[in-house]
Amino acid sequence: MSAIEKDDCKQRLRDQCKHIADQITDGKEDAHEWMEGVYSIEWICHQDKTYKSARLMVAGGGPNIWVNLQRNVVQGYWWGDYCEHHFSDQIGLDEYCEEIFDC
């Protein structure tokens, strides 16, 4: 991979992470609708097995992108590249995940 292609991949990863963080911060969708695009949920629990937080996989197979509700950050991984964008949970993802965890 050339240096230009690598820089392009890094920029696309940053753009994807920023777009996801902006969606959550803008609050235009509700949590139920937004969760339809989630591939996997990694639960983060307290020692007594109660809900603490979650990580949501929203892209995989190419870039891997996770929404980390414990840190309020979108984390993107692509080959050796990493980026993150912070968000404000305006759609209630953490509350939604806690609710489905307790079901």
Residue, then its C-alpha position, 0 to 999 in steps of 0.5 A: m500500500s502506498a503512503i497516499e493510499k494509507d493516508d486516504c484509509k486513515q482519513r476515511l476511518r476518521d470520517q466514519c468515526k466522526h460521522i457515527a459520533d455526530q449521529i449520536t450527538d445530534g440525537k435525530e434518531d431514537a436508540h431503538e432505530w439506531m441499534e438496528g445497525v449494531y452487529s454485536i454488543e460487548w457487555i461491561c458488567h460490575q462484579d455482581k453481574t449488573y450492567k455497567s456499560a456496553r461497547l457496540m460494534v457498528a462496522g467490522g470486516g474492513p475497518n472495525i468500529w466500536v461505540n464505547l458507551q463507558r467512555n462516550v467515544v467511537q473507536g475505529y481500527w483499520w490495520g495499524d491505524y486507530c482513531e477516536h471521536h467523542f460524543s454526547d449520548q443524546i439518543g439514550l443508547d446507554e439507557y437503552c442498553e441497560e434496559i435490554f441487558d436487564c430483560 
